[in-house]
Amino acid sequence: MHTTLHHNQQEINNQLKIFIDEIKKRERSDSHLITILHKAQELNGYLSKEIMDLVAEEMQIPTSVIWGVATFYHYFKLSPIGKYNISVCMGTACYVKGASEVLETIKETLEIEIGETTEDMMFSLQEARCIGACGLAPVAMINDKIYGELNPKKIVDIINKLKEEALEEEKIVQ
């Protein structure tokens, strides 16, 4: 998932309202709350309190219900995620082949814990139950790309390469 963080908040709110208006035309529109929350997260990068309040107001559902759904499903993020969202697979095949060492290396390298984002908003760290690439174990998914046959050195190299790419992009933008 790539977030569209270049949009300003008003633009995000407007796009979300248009999407909700389309959903409200459907039968049993209240049953589409998860679809709306997915769209909100796609637009905003995460589900902020303001976004959940907007959904509650537009759908005429209490914010507490929105919060309950958002906290129940692991997919929804309640705080901003980094440019690179790293999910380390902890499924059986990956775990047996050293995923915990890879995870610890990431935590030490980035100085964050699972569920946290680096201060520079560059990296977020998650763990996944299974990514479905068992033949490449251990694996991690960074945004939408799977990296396989990982070890501590290889994941540090990948992180360093992503940092370099981000610095290059920054130079181009400036």
C-alpha positions as CSV (number, residue, x, y, z in Angstrom):
1,M,0.0,0.0,0.0
2,H,1.4,3.4,-1.0
3,T,-0.1,6.3,0.8
4,T,-0.9,9.6,-0.9
5,L,0.7,11.8,1.8
6,H,1.2,14.6,-0.7
7,H,-2.5,15.4,-0.5
8,N,-3.5,18.0,2.0
9,Q,-6.0,17.0,4.7
10,Q,-8.9,18.9,3.1
11,E,-8.4,17.1,-0.2
12,I,-8.3,13.7,1.6
13,N,-11.5,14.6,3.5
14,N,-13.2,15.6,0.2
15,Q,-12.2,12.4,-1.5
16,L,-13.4,10.3,1.4
17,K,-16.7,12.2,1.5
18,I,-17.3,11.5,-2.2
19,F,-16.5,7.8,-1.6
20,I,-18.9,7.6,1.3
21,D,-21.6,9.3,-0.7
22,E,-21.2,6.6,-3.3
23,I,-21.4,3.9,-0.7
24,K,-24.5,5.5,0.9
25,K,-26.4,5.0,-2.4
26,R,-26.1,1.2,-1.9
27,E,-28.5,-1.0,-0.1
28,R,-27.5,-1.5,3.6
29,S,-24.7,1.1,3.3
30,D,-23.9,0.7,7.0
31,S,-22.6,-2.8,6.2
32,H,-19.8,-1.2,4.1
33,L,-17.9,0.3,7.1
34,I,-14.8,-1.8,6.6
35,T,-14.7,-0.8,2.9
36,I,-14.9,2.8,3.9
37,L,-12.2,2.4,6.6
38,H,-9.9,0.7,4.0
39,K,-10.4,3.7,1.7
40,A,-9.8,6.2,4.5
41,Q,-6.5,4.4,5.4
42,E,-5.5,4.3,1.7
43,L,-6.1,8.1,1.4
44,N,-4.6,9.1,4.7
45,G,-2.0,6.4,5.4
46,Y,-3.7,5.5,8.7
47,L,-6.9,6.0,10.6
48,S,-6.5,9.2,12.6
49,K,-9.1,10.3,15.2
50,E,-10.2,13.1,12.8
51,I,-10.7,10.6,10.0
52,M,-12.7,8.3,12.2
53,D,-14.9,11.2,13.4
54,L,-15.5,12.2,9.8
55,V,-16.6,8.6,8.9
56,A,-18.8,8.5,12.0
57,E,-20.4,11.8,11.1
58,E,-20.9,11.0,7.4
59,M,-22.3,7.5,8.1
60,Q,-24.2,8.6,11.2
61,I,-22.5,5.9,13.3
62,P,-21.1,6.6,16.8
63,T,-17.3,7.1,16.7
64,S,-17.0,4.3,19.4
65,V,-18.3,1.8,16.8
66,I,-15.8,3.0,14.2
67,W,-13.0,2.8,16.9
68,G,-14.2,-0.8,17.8
69,V,-14.0,-1.9,14.2
70,A,-10.6,-0.2,13.6
71,T,-9.0,-1.7,16.7
72,F,-10.5,-5.2,16.1
73,Y,-8.9,-5.7,12.7
74,H,-5.1,-5.9,12.6
75,Y,-4.9,-4.4,9.1
76,F,-5.9,-0.9,10.3
77,K,-3.2,1.4,11.5
78,L,-4.1,4.0,14.2
79,S,-0.9,5.9,13.9
80,P,1.2,7.1,10.9
81,I,3.3,4.5,9.2
82,G,6.7,5.2,7.6
83,K,7.5,5.5,3.9
84,Y,8.7,1.9,4.1
85,N,6.4,-0.5,6.0
86,I,8.4,-3.6,6.9
87,S,6.4,-6.8,7.8
88,V,8.5,-9.7,8.9
89,C,6.9,-13.1,8.4
90,M,6.9,-15.1,11.6
91,G,5.1,-18.2,10.1
92,T,6.5,-21.6,10.9
93,A,8.8,-21.9,7.9
94,C,10.2,-18.4,8.3
95,Y,10.6,-18.8,12.1
96,V,12.4,-22.1,11.8
97,K,14.8,-20.6,9.2
98,G,15.7,-17.6,11.3
99,A,13.0,-14.9,11.1
100,S,13.5,-14.0,14.7
101,E,17.1,-13.1,14.1
102,V,16.1,-11.0,11.1
103,L,13.4,-9.2,13.2
104,E,15.9,-8.5,16.0
105,T,18.4,-7.1,13.5
106,I,15.8,-4.7,12.1
107,K,14.8,-3.6,15.6
108,E,18.4,-2.9,16.5
109,T,19.3,-1.3,13.2
110,L,16.2,1.0,13.2
111,E,16.0,1.4,17.0
112,I,12.2,0.7,16.9
113,E,10.0,-2.1,18.2
114,I,7.1,-3.9,16.5
115,G,4.3,-1.5,15.8
116,E,6.5,1.6,15.9
117,T,7.8,4.0,13.2
118,T,11.2,5.7,13.1
119,E,11.3,9.4,14.1
120,D,12.1,10.4,10.6
121,M,8.9,8.6,9.4
122,M,11.1,6.5,7.1
123,F,10.4,2.9,8.4
124,S,7.6,1.1,10.3
125,L,7.9,-2.4,11.6
126,Q,5.2,-5.1,11.8
127,E,5.2,-8.8,12.2
128,A,3.0,-11.0,10.0
129,R,1.7,-14.5,10.7
130,C,2.4,-15.7,7.2
131,I,3.1,-13.9,4.0
132,G,2.7,-17.0,1.9
133,A,6.2,-17.2,0.4
134,C,7.4,-20.1,2.5
135,G,9.7,-21.4,-0.2
136,L,11.8,-18.2,0.2
137,A,11.9,-18.3,4.0
138,P,12.7,-16.3,5.9
139,V,10.9,-13.4,4.2
140,A,9.8,-9.8,4.9
141,M,7.5,-7.7,2.8
142,I,8.5,-4.0,2.5
143,N,5.5,-2.1,1.1
144,D,4.3,-4.4,-1.7
145,K,7.7,-6.2,-2.4
146,I,8.7,-9.5,-0.9
147,Y,12.3,-10.0,0.1
148,G,13.3,-13.7,0.6
149,E,16.1,-15.9,1.9
150,L,16.9,-13.2,4.5
151,N,19.6,-13.1,7.1
152,P,20.8,-10.3,9.4
153,K,23.4,-9.0,6.9
154,K,21.0,-9.1,3.9
155,I,18.2,-7.2,5.8
156,V,20.7,-4.5,6.9
157,D,21.9,-4.1,3.3
158,I,18.2,-3.8,2.1
159,I,17.5,-1.1,4.8
160,N,20.6,0.8,3.8
161,K,19.7,0.6,0.1
162,L,16.2,2.0,0.9
163,K,17.7,4.8,2.9
164,E,20.0,5.7,0.0
165,E,17.1,5.6,-2.4
166,A,15.0,7.9,-0.1
167,L,18.0,10.4,0.1
168,E,18.2,10.4,-3.8
169,E,14.5,11.0,-4.1
170,E,14.8,13.9,-1.6
171,K,17.6,15.5,-3.6
172,I,15.5,15.3,-6.8
173,V,12.5,16.9,-5.1
174,Q,14.6,19.8,-3.8
